[in-house]
Amino acid sequence: MGYTKETISGISWAGMLRITTRGLSLGRISILARIFTPSEFGLYGIASLALSLLEIVAETGINVFLIQEKNSIKNYINTAWIISIIRGFFISLIIFLLSPFVAQFFNAPESLYLLFLISIVPFIRGFINPAIVLYQKDLKFKNEFYFRFFVVLVESITIVLVAITVGSISSIIIGLIIGALLEVVLSFVVIETRPIFKFENKHFREILYRGKWITMAGVFNYLFHNIDDIFVGKILGKTSLGLYQVAYKISIFPITEISDVVSKVTFPVYVKIAQDRERLRIAFLKSI
């Protein structure tokens, strides 16, 4: 069975998701830029740097493992969910405990309350149904489009309304919290495969063993994309960090918005034909 048609369709839906969500993001930033100063964006940048670093360091590779698994993922869903919850809890705890030190490192005591607030986000995300990965595994990118777009739409509306009403940069994090809660609820409503609290040690070890390389790759990828932000924030201050982050994100749009979309769709296709090296070679050349 060929997957060219499914791949093209998947790239179309994933591309549409990318365009619409980035459009919402651009509109959101345009509004927020009229409300907040670069210094306030820098404070949020410090909090988001801490969150993204710990999420990468604590990455277990659950999604990659489930996509690669040839057998039914129902056998792993319960354990994967528990791992995700534990991971989210520890990320939240570490951010909360290290917040004073992070604020001191960047010489930005005003970022402390944002760090405390953003520590709630990974704890909530930990409860997302891991079976949501079936949208990618089964190449159902149309379904994922509606799911992700609705979450981002609600998140963006929340951020803008709270920003206009309260006038605080914390509105961005409040929007992230609302978006995370919505994603948890929807993941159990729209996906028939639902996890329960049942831990299986065999599956736990298997997931962590196969996911360790994802963790290592993620750490290097994080440093590649964010080590400059750390130095800018430390040496030049939160205002420069706010300006730099916005400019950098705009500059890499043409790269990330194409490569990320294609790789997201082709990865599950590669998994399906991984045993046929010739088909895999041809598929790789087509994607290039």
BARO-672956 format. One record per residue (C-alpha): residue number from 1; x, y, z. Coordinates in steps of 0.1 Angstrom, whole numbers, plus 5000, padded with zeros to 4 digits. Layout:
<nodes>
<node n="NUM" u="X" v="Y" w="Z"/>
...
</nodes>
This chain:
<nodes>
<node n="1" u="5000" v="5000" w="5000"/>
<node n="2" u="5014" v="5034" w="4990"/>
<node n="3" u="5012" v="5064" w="5013"/>
<node n="4" u="5018" v="5092" w="4988"/>
<node n="5" u="4982" v="5104" w="4988"/>
<node n="6" u="4979" v="5102" w="5026"/>
<node n="7" u="5012" v="5121" w="5030"/>
<node n="8" u="5002" v="5149" w="5007"/>
<node n="9" u="4968" v="5152" w="5024"/>
<node n="10" u="4986" v="5151" w="5058"/>
<node n="11" u="5010" v="5179" w="5048"/>
<node n="12" u="4981" v="5199" w="5035"/>
<node n="13" u="4962" v="5197" w="5068"/>
<node n="14" u="4993" v="5201" w="5090"/>
<node n="15" u="5003" v="5231" w="5069"/>
<node n="16" u="4968" v="5246" w="5072"/>
<node n="17" u="4971" v="5241" w="5110"/>
<node n="18" u="5005" v="5258" w="5110"/>
<node n="19" u="4992" v="5287" w="5089"/>
<node n="20" u="4961" v="5293" w="5110"/>
<node n="21" u="4977" v="5289" w="5144"/>
<node n="22" u="5006" v="5312" w="5134"/>
<node n="23" u="4981" v="5337" w="5120"/>
<node n="24" u="4964" v="5336" w="5154"/>
<node n="25" u="4997" v="5340" w="5171"/>
<node n="26" u="5007" v="5369" w="5149"/>
<node n="27" u="4974" v="5386" w="5156"/>
<node n="28" u="4978" v="5380" w="5193"/>
<node n="29" u="5013" v="5394" w="5194"/>
<node n="30" u="5002" v="5425" w="5174"/>
<node n="31" u="4976" v="5432" w="5201"/>
<node n="32" u="4998" v="5424" w="5230"/>
<node n="33" u="5026" v="5446" w="5216"/>
<node n="34" u="5003" v="5476" w="5220"/>
<node n="35" u="4996" v="5467" w="5256"/>
<node n="36" u="5029" v="5455" w="5270"/>
<node n="37" u="5065" v="5468" w="5268"/>
<node n="38" u="5095" v="5448" w="5255"/>
<node n="39" u="5106" v="5446" w="5291"/>
<node n="40" u="5074" v="5428" w="5301"/>
<node n="41" u="5078" v="5404" w="5271"/>
<node n="42" u="5113" v="5397" w="5284"/>
<node n="43" u="5099" v="5387" w="5318"/>
<node n="44" u="5076" v="5362" w="5301"/>
<node n="45" u="5106" v="5351" w="5280"/>
<node n="46" u="5125" v="5342" w="5312"/>
<node n="47" u="5096" v="5321" w="5324"/>
<node n="48" u="5091" v="5303" w="5291"/>
<node n="49" u="5128" v="5296" w="5289"/>
<node n="50" u="5127" v="5278" w="5322"/>
<node n="51" u="5096" v="5258" w="5313"/>
<node n="52" u="5109" v="5247" w="5279"/>
<node n="53" u="5143" v="5237" w="5293"/>
<node n="54" u="5128" v="5214" w="5320"/>
<node n="55" u="5102" v="5200" w="5296"/>
<node n="56" u="5131" v="5190" w="5272"/>
<node n="57" u="5153" v="5176" w="5300"/>
<node n="58" u="5124" v="5156" w="5314"/>
<node n="59" u="5113" v="5144" w="5279"/>
<node n="60" u="5105" v="5107" w="5280"/>
<node n="61" u="5098" v="5102" w="5242"/>
<node n="62" u="5063" v="5088" w="5249"/>
<node n="63" u="5048" v="5102" w="5217"/>
<node n="64" u="5076" v="5089" w="5195"/>
<node n="65" u="5075" v="5055" w="5212"/>
<node n="66" u="5037" v="5052" w="5207"/>
<node n="67" u="5040" v="5062" w="5170"/>
<node n="68" u="5068" v="5037" w="5164"/>
<node n="69" u="5051" v="5008" w="5183"/>
<node n="70" u="5039" v="4982" w="5157"/>
<node n="71" u="5014" v="4965" w="5180"/>
<node n="72" u="4983" v="4981" w="5195"/>
<node n="73" u="4992" v="5010" w="5218"/>
<node n="74" u="4964" v="5002" w="5241"/>
<node n="75" u="4988" v="4980" w="5260"/>
<node n="76" u="5010" v="5010" w="5268"/>
<node n="77" u="4985" v="5038" w="5272"/>
<node n="78" u="4980" v="5034" w="5310"/>
<node n="79" u="5017" v="5033" w="5318"/>
<node n="80" u="5024" v="5061" w="5294"/>
<node n="81" u="4997" v="5083" w="5311"/>
<node n="82" u="5012" v="5077" w="5345"/>
<node n="83" u="5047" v="5085" w="5333"/>
<node n="84" u="5033" v="5117" w="5317"/>
<node n="85" u="5016" v="5127" w="5350"/>
<node n="86" u="5047" v="5120" w="5371"/>
<node n="87" u="5069" v="5140" w="5346"/>
<node n="88" u="5045" v="5169" w="5347"/>
<node n="89" u="5044" v="5170" w="5385"/>
<node n="90" u="5082" v="5170" w="5388"/>
<node n="91" u="5087" v="5197" w="5361"/>
<node n="92" u="5062" v="5219" w="5380"/>
<node n="93" u="5079" v="5212" w="5413"/>
<node n="94" u="5114" v="5220" w="5400"/>
<node n="95" u="5102" v="5252" w="5384"/>
<node n="96" u="5085" v="5263" w="5416"/>
<node n="97" u="5116" v="5255" w="5438"/>
<node n="98" u="5141" v="5270" w="5414"/>
<node n="99" u="5121" v="5302" w="5406"/>
<node n="100" u="5139" v="5325" w="5430"/>
<node n="101" u="5173" v="5313" w="5416"/>
<node n="102" u="5162" v="5318" w="5380"/>
<node n="103" u="5149" v="5353" w="5388"/>
<node n="104" u="5182" v="5361" w="5405"/>
<node n="105" u="5202" v="5347" w="5376"/>
<node n="106" u="5185" v="5371" w="5351"/>
<node n="107" u="5185" v="5399" w="5377"/>
<node n="108" u="5147" v="5402" w="5372"/>
<node n="109" u="5129" v="5398" w="5405"/>
<node n="110" u="5096" v="5408" w="5387"/>
<node n="111" u="5097" v="5375" w="5368"/>
<node n="112" u="5093" v="5355" w="5401"/>
<node n="113" u="5055" v="5355" w="5401"/>
<node n="114" u="5054" v="5345" w="5364"/>
<node n="115" u="5077" v="5316" w="5371"/>
<node n="116" u="5054" v="5305" w="5400"/>
<node n="117" u="5024" v="5308" w="5377"/>
<node n="118" u="5039" v="5290" w="5347"/>
<node n="119" u="5049" v="5260" w="5369"/>
<node n="120" u="5012" v="5251" w="5369"/>
<node n="121" u="5012" v="5245" w="5331"/>
<node n="122" u="5033" v="5212" w="5329"/>
<node n="123" u="5013" v="5197" w="5358"/>
<node n="124" u="4981" v="5201" w="5339"/>
<node n="125" u="4996" v="5190" w="5306"/>
<node n="126" u="5007" v="5158" w="5323"/>
<node n="127" u="4971" v="5146" w="5324"/>
<node n="128" u="4965" v="5148" w="5286"/>
<node n="129" u="4954" v="5115" w="5272"/>
<node n="130" u="4985" v="5101" w="5254"/>
<node n="131" u="4962" v="5083" w="5229"/>
<node n="132" u="4959" v="5117" w="5212"/>
<node n="133" u="4990" v="5106" w="5193"/>
<node n="134" u="4967" v="5082" w="5173"/>
<node n="135" u="4959" v="5112" w="5151"/>
<node n="136" u="4995" v="5112" w="5139"/>
<node n="137" u="5000" v="5075" w="5140"/>
<node n="138" u="4969" v="5068" w="5118"/>
<node n="139" u="4976" v="5098" w="5096"/>
<node n="140" u="4944" v="5115" w="5107"/>
<node n="141" u="4957" v="5150" w="5103"/>
<node n="142" u="4923" v="5165" w="5095"/>
<node n="143" u="4911" v="5154" w="5129"/>
<node n="144" u="4942" v="5168" w="5145"/>
<node n="145" u="4937" v="5201" w="5127"/>
<node n="146" u="4902" v="5207" w="5142"/>
<node n="147" u="4915" v="5196" w="5177"/>
<node n="148" u="4946" v="5218" w="5178"/>
<node n="149" u="4930" v="5248" w="5161"/>
<node n="150" u="4901" v="5249" w="5186"/>
<node n="151" u="4926" v="5247" w="5215"/>
<node n="152" u="4948" v="5275" w="5201"/>
<node n="153" u="4918" v="5296" w="5193"/>
<node n="154" u="4904" v="5294" w="5228"/>
<node n="155" u="4939" v="5300" w="5242"/>
<node n="156" u="4944" v="5331" w="5221"/>
<node n="157" u="4910" v="5346" w="5229"/>
<node n="158" u="4917" v="5341" w="5266"/>
<node n="159" u="4951" v="5357" w="5264"/>
<node n="160" u="4938" v="5388" w="5246"/>
<node n="161" u="4907" v="5392" w="5268"/>
<node n="162" u="4927" v="5389" w="5300"/>
<node n="163" u="4954" v="5412" w="5287"/>
<node n="164" u="4929" v="5439" w="5279"/>
<node n="165" u="4910" v="5434" w="5312"/>
<node n="166" u="4939" v="5430" w="5336"/>
<node n="167" u="4967" v="5446" w="5317"/>
<node n="168" u="4993" v="5421" w="5330"/>
<node n="169" u="5018" v="5400" w="5311"/>
<node n="170" u="5006" v="5371" w="5332"/>
<node n="171" u="4977" v="5370" w="5308"/>
<node n="172" u="4998" v="5349" w="5284"/>
<node n="173" u="5004" v="5323" w="5311"/>
<node n="174" u="4967" v="5323" w="5321"/>
<node n="175" u="4959" v="5316" w="5285"/>
<node n="176" u="4984" v="5287" w="5285"/>
<node n="177" u="4967" v="5273" w="5316"/>
<node n="178" u="4932" v="5275" w="5301"/>
<node n="179" u="4945" v="5259" w="5269"/>
<node n="180" u="4961" v="5231" w="5288"/>
<node n="181" u="4929" v="5224" w="5307"/>
<node n="182" u="4909" v="5224" w="5275"/>
<node n="183" u="4933" v="5200" w="5259"/>
<node n="184" u="4931" v="5176" w="5288"/>
<node n="185" u="4893" v="5176" w="5286"/>
<node n="186" u="4891" v="5173" w="5248"/>
<node n="187" u="4917" v="5145" w="5247"/>
<node n="188" u="4893" v="5123" w="5268"/>
<node n="189" u="4862" v="5134" w="5249"/>
<node n="190" u="4873" v="5129" w="5213"/>
<node n="191" u="4896" v="5099" w="5217"/>
<node n="192" u="4879" v="5065" w="5223"/>
<node n="193" u="4910" v="5050" w="5238"/>
<node n="194" u="4913" v="5063" w="5273"/>
<node n="195" u="4939" v="5055" w="5300"/>
<node n="196" u="4932" v="5044" w="5336"/>
<node n="197" u="4955" v="5044" w="5366"/>
<node n="198" u="4973" v="5011" w="5360"/>
<node n="199" u="5010" v="5009" w="5362"/>
<node n="200" u="5030" v="4981" w="5345"/>
<node n="201" u="5067" v="4980" w="5353"/>
<node n="202" u="5076" v="4961" w="5321"/>
<node n="203" u="5061" v="4988" w="5299"/>
<node n="204" u="5075" v="5015" w="5321"/>
<node n="205" u="5111" v="5003" w="5315"/>
<node n="206" u="5105" v="4998" w="5278"/>
<node n="207" u="5092" v="5033" w="5272"/>
<node n="208" u="5120" v="5049" w="5292"/>
<node n="209" u="5147" v="5028" w="5275"/>
<node n="210" u="5136" v="5036" w="5240"/>
<node n="211" u="5129" v="5072" w="5248"/>
<node n="212" u="5163" v="5081" w="5263"/>
<node n="213" u="5177" v="5091" w="5229"/>
<node n="214" u="5148" v="5115" w="5224"/>
<node n="215" u="5157" v="5131" w="5257"/>
<node n="216" u="5194" v="5135" w="5246"/>
<node n="217" u="5185" v="5149" w="5212"/>
<node n="218" u="5160" v="5173" w="5228"/>
<node n="219" u="5186" v="5187" w="5251"/>
<node n="220" u="5210" v="5194" w="5223"/>
<node n="221" u="5181" v="5209" w="5202"/>
<node n="222" u="5171" v="5231" w="5231"/>
<node n="223" u="5207" v="5244" w="5235"/>
<node n="224" u="5209" v="5250" w="5197"/>
<node n="225" u="5178" v="5272" w="5197"/>
<node n="226" u="5179" v="5288" w="5231"/>
<node n="227" u="5214" v="5292" w="5244"/>
<node n="228" u="5216" v="5326" w="5227"/>
<node n="229" u="5184" v="5337" w="5245"/>
<node n="230" u="5200" v="5327" w="5279"/>
<node n="231" u="5231" v="5349" w="5271"/>
<node n="232" u="5211" v="5378" w="5258"/>
<node n="233" u="5188" v="5378" w="5289"/>
<node n="234" u="5218" v="5374" w="5313"/>
<node n="235" u="5241" v="5400" w="5297"/>
<node n="236" u="5218" v="5425" w="5280"/>
<node n="237" u="5187" v="5423" w="5303"/>
<node n="238" u="5150" v="5414" w="5300"/>
<node n="239" u="5142" v="5443" w="5275"/>
<node n="240" u="5167" v="5431" w="5250"/>
<node n="241" u="5156" v="5395" w="5255"/>
<node n="242" u="5120" v="5405" w="5247"/>
<node n="243" u="5130" v="5423" w="5215"/>
<node n="244" u="5154" v="5395" w="5205"/>
<node n="245" u="5129" v="5367" w="5210"/>
<node n="246" u="5102" v="5383" w="5189"/>
<node n="247" u="5126" v="5392" w="5161"/>
<node n="248" u="5142" v="5357" w="5161"/>
<node n="249" u="5108" v="5339" w="5159"/>
<node n="250" u="5098" v="5360" w="5129"/>
<node n="251" u="5131" v="5354" w="5111"/>
<node n="252" u="5130" v="5316" w="5113"/>
<node n="253" u="5093" v="5313" w="5102"/>
<node n="254" u="5102" v="5303" w="5066"/>
<node n="255" u="5124" v="5274" w="5079"/>
<node n="256" u="5104" v="5261" w="5108"/>
<node n="257" u="5070" v="5264" w="5092"/>
<node n="258" u="5080" v="5242" w="5063"/>
<node n="259" u="5104" v="5216" w="5078"/>
<node n="260" u="5083" v="5211" w="5110"/>
<node n="261" u="5051" v="5204" w="5090"/>
<node n="262" u="5068" v="5179" w="5066"/>
<node n="263" u="5087" v="5160" w="5093"/>
<node n="264" u="5056" v="5157" w="5114"/>
<node n="265" u="5037" v="5140" w="5086"/>
<node n="266" u="5065" v="5119" w="5071"/>
<node n="267" u="5076" v="5104" w="5105"/>
<node n="268" u="5046" v="5082" w="5110"/>
<node n="269" u="5047" v="5072" w="5073"/>
<node n="270" u="5084" v="5062" w="5076"/>
<node n="271" u="5074" v="5041" w="5106"/>
<node n="272" u="5048" v="5022" w="5086"/>
<node n="273" u="5073" v="5013" w="5058"/>
<node n="274" u="5104" v="5009" w="5080"/>
<node n="275" u="5109" v="4972" w="5072"/>
<node n="276" u="5111" v="4979" w="5035"/>
<node n="277" u="5144" v="4997" w="5030"/>
<node n="278" u="5138" v="5004" w="4993"/>
<node n="279" u="5104" v="5020" w="4999"/>
<node n="280" u="5119" v="5039" w="5028"/>
<node n="281" u="5147" v="5052" w="5005"/>
<node n="282" u="5122" v="5063" w="4978"/>
<node n="283" u="5099" v="5079" w="5004"/>
<node n="284" u="5129" v="5098" w="5018"/>
<node n="285" u="5139" v="5111" w="4984"/>
<node n="286" u="5103" v="5122" w="4977"/>
<node n="287" u="5101" v="5141" w="5010"/>
<node n="288" u="5134" v="5159" w="5002"/>
</nodes>
